[in-house]
C-alpha cells in the first residue's frame, strides 16, 4: 500500500478493510519517515505492531 492511501484510510470516516498477512487490521498511524504503519488486529486493539506499508493490502469492496 502506498503512503498516501494509508493516510486516507486512517482519516476515513468509515471503516476500510485492510489486511496484513491475511489478518484484518486497523491502521492506527502512518509513520512517514520510514514508510511504516502502526497497526493492530481488528479484534485485538491492545496488540500493536509496526509494519512496512508495502505489507498492507486494501480489501476489495463488494
C-alpha positions as CSV (number, residue, x, y, z in Angstrom):
1,X,0.0,0.0,0.0
2,X,1.3,3.4,-0.7
3,X,1.7,6.1,1.9
4,X,-0.9,8.4,0.6
5,X,-3.6,5.7,0.5
6,X,-2.7,4.6,4.0
7,X,-3.2,8.1,5.3
8,X,-6.6,8.4,3.5
9,X,-7.7,5.2,5.3
10,X,-6.5,6.4,8.7
11,X,-8.6,9.6,8.3
12,X,-11.7,8.0,6.6
13,X,-15.0,8.3,8.4
14,X,-15.9,4.7,7.6
15,X,-14.0,1.5,8.2
16,X,-12.0,0.5,5.2
17,X,-10.8,-3.1,5.2
18,X,-7.1,-3.7,5.4
19,X,-5.1,-6.9,5.8
20,X,-1.6,-7.7,6.9
21,X,-0.5,-11.3,6.2
22,X,-4.2,-12.3,5.7
23,X,-5.3,-10.8,9.0
24,X,-7.8,-8.0,9.2
25,X,-6.1,-5.0,10.8
26,X,-6.8,-1.4,11.7
27,X,-4.2,1.2,10.8
28,X,-3.6,3.5,13.8
29,X,-0.9,5.7,12.4
30,X,1.3,6.1,9.3
31,X,4.9,6.7,10.2
32,X,6.1,8.7,7.2
33,X,9.8,9.0,7.9
34,X,10.4,5.3,7.4
35,X,7.3,4.2,5.4
36,X,5.8,2.2,8.2
37,X,2.4,1.9,9.8
38,X,1.4,1.2,13.4
39,X,-1.4,-1.4,13.2
40,X,-3.5,-3.7,15.4
41,X,-5.7,-6.7,14.6
42,X,-9.3,-5.6,14.4
43,X,-10.3,-8.0,17.2
44,X,-7.2,-7.2,19.4
45,X,-6.9,-3.5,19.8
46,X,-4.2,-3.8,22.5
47,X,-1.8,-5.8,20.3
48,X,0.1,-3.2,18.4
49,X,3.0,-3.6,15.9
50,X,4.8,-1.5,13.3
51,X,5.0,-3.0,9.8
52,X,6.2,-1.7,6.4
53,X,3.5,-0.1,4.4
54,X,4.2,-2.4,1.5
55,X,3.0,-5.4,3.5
56,X,-0.5,-3.9,3.9
57,X,-3.3,-4.7,1.4
58,X,-6.6,-3.0,1.0
59,X,-9.5,-5.4,0.8
60,X,-11.7,-5.2,-2.3
61,X,-15.1,-3.7,-1.6
62,X,-18.1,-5.8,-2.5
